[in-house]
Amino acid sequence: MTTGPSQAAGVRVPDTRLAVEAAELVRDTTGELVYHHSHRVYLFGALQGRRRDLSFDPELLYIGALFHDLGLGERFHASGRRFEVDGADEARRFLQARGVPEDSVRRVWTAIALHTTPGIPAFMEPEVALVTAGVEYDVLGIGYDDVSDADRAAIVALHPRPDFKRRILAAFTEGVRPKPGTTFGNVKADVLQHYVPGFERGDFVRTVLDSPWPE
């Protein structure tokens, strides 16, 4: 895997020192599955930003995309927190250590923390909205025809996705299996229900009815 300057579909990957260091960190701490997926999230997110006529900071969008699945890693399996928060906190530490302004840090943190919470990011800052848009495009195929066949092919040629559906679901499973309670009320409960025998998803209605309140 390389981290040099590149572009696809008319979108240039940021090559500032901050961006390069972030890419190197992700390259060194994840596998090629997450590395290439994260780059596609940036590229597809940037294309959706252009389509929606949003003004966004490419560097912040890039770092949000790079770190968004970092929390799936083994070193976070015992954290007891949602993997999205683990990744967001790692990004915050990375950015604060390099003197990035707090408003920018907040945008990146929020983009990562909310990337699996549909229906909210689209109404927030562009960087927040577009990390989710990139994830939804690459994982769920939402807005698939918004990107031309040629642009899609160029991005996948640069950052391939062999057997991606099966492999990303396996990565999700392994990332959240050790802390099943963190999936309550979010999409990763679906993953564990499909792939972890004996998993019982939380029930919001039962939680309300069984609370200690008498009425």
N, C-alpha and C positions, 0 to 999 in steps of 0.2 A: 504494500500500500504506500502511496506517496501523498505528500501534503503540499506540493508545489502549487503555484498559481494555475488555475484552469478555468474553463468556461464551457457552457453548453446552452444551447437554445437561446443564445444572446444574453445569458446571465453570467456575469463574472463572479467567481468565488473570491471573496476578500482575501488579500494577501498582506494585510498589515501584520505587524509583529504580534499583536494581540490575537488575531485570527489564526496565524500560523501556530502559535503556542497552544491555542485551544485545540486545533486539529491534531497536533502532535500528542497532546494529552489523551484525547479520545482514541487515537490510533494505538497508543501504548497500553491503554487500560481496558479496551474492549476488543472484540473480534471483528473480522471484516464484515460480518452481517450488520452490526450496529453502525460501523463506520460508514459503509456505503448507504445504508438506509438514512442516516442522519444527513448526509450530503444531498440525497435526493429530496429530503424534506425541505432543505434550504432552497434548492433549485425550483421545486414545484411551488413552494410557498412564495418565492419571489415572482414567479410567473403569474400566480393568482393575484399578487399585489399589483402588478402592472395591469392585469385585466380589470381589477376593481378600482383602478386609479388611486391607489393608496400611496402616500409618501412615507417610506420606511427607511430605517437605518440598516443598510445591508450587513454591517458588522454585527450589530446586535441580533438581527434575525439569524445570522449564521451561527453565532455562539449559542443562542437559544436552541437552534436545531441540533447542533453538535451534542449538547449536554442533555437533550430531552429524555433519552433512554439510559443515561449513565447509571441511574439508580437501580437498574435491573441486575447490576453486577453482584458477584458473590459477596463482596465485602460489605454490602448493605443488607444481606439477607436477615441479619439479626437486629436490624435497627428498630423494628416495630412500627415503622412509619410507612406511609405510602411511598412507592418508588419514585413517584413524581416529585415529592418533597425532597427526597434524598438527592435526586439529580439537580433540583433547583438550588439546594443548599451548597452543593459542590460548585455550581456555576457562580453563586454569590461569593464563595471564598476565593475562587479563581480571580474574579473581577476586582474584588476589594483589595486583594494582594497586589494588584497592578494599578491601583489608584483610579479606577473607573468611577465616574460620578454616580452618586447614589440613585438618582432617578433612572439612569441607564441600568444599574444593577437591579432595581426594582422591576423594570420592564422585562428583563431576561428571566428573573426569578418567577414572575407571574406567568410568563409565556410557558415555561416548563411545567410549573405546578398545575396549570389548568388545561394542559394539552389533551387530557382524556375526559374533559368535562364539556360535553357538547352544549351548544345553545348560549354560552356566555362569552367566550373569547372574541367572537365576531363583533361584539359591541364595545370592545376595549381598544387599547392602542394598537396601531398596525402591526407592530412586532409580535404582540400577543396573539392577535387574530391570525397572523400568517404562519406562525409555527403550527398552530392547530390546523390551518388549511393545508399545509404541507403534509402533516401526519395523516389527515383524513384522505388526502389524495393518494398517498403512497400505500397506506394500509387498507383503506376501505374503498378506494376508487370513487370517492365522492367528487363530482365535477370532472369525471374522467375525460369527457369530450371538450372541456374548457381548454385543454392543451392539444395542440395539433399532433398528428401522428409523427411528423418529422421531429418536432421538439421533444416529444416523449422518447422517441428512439435515441435521440442524441444524448439525453440525460441517462438513459439506461445503459447506453454504450460506455459512458464515462464511469458510471457507478452501477454495475450489474446487480440483478436481483434473481439469481438462480434459486429455484424452489423456495421463493421468498415467503409465500403464504404459510407453508408448513413450518419453516424455520423460525419465522417471527412469532408464531403462536407458541412454538416450543420455548423460545426465549422468554416470552411473557409468562408462561407457566412456571419455568424455573425461577424467574425473578420474584414471583409473588407467592409461590407455593409455601415457602417457609413462614409467611406472615399473612395467613388467609383473612384475618380480621380486618386488614387494611382494604379489602375489596368491598366492604359493605357500602352499598349505594353507588357503586361505580362499575364501569364496563368490565373490569378484570374479574368480577365475580362470574361472568359468562365463561371466561377462559377456564377457571378452575372447575366450574360445573361440567365442562366438556372433557377435561383432561385429568382431573384428580379424583380417583374413586373415593367415595365417602365424604366428599366435600359437601357441606350444607351452607347454603348462602343465607345471609341475614335477611330477616323479614321486617320491613319498616313498620307495617301495621301491627305485627306481633310485639315489636319493641314498644310501640305506643301503648297497646293494651296491657302489656305486662310490666309497665313502669310502676314505681312505688307509689305513684299518686292514687288516692282512693277513687277519684272520679275525674 
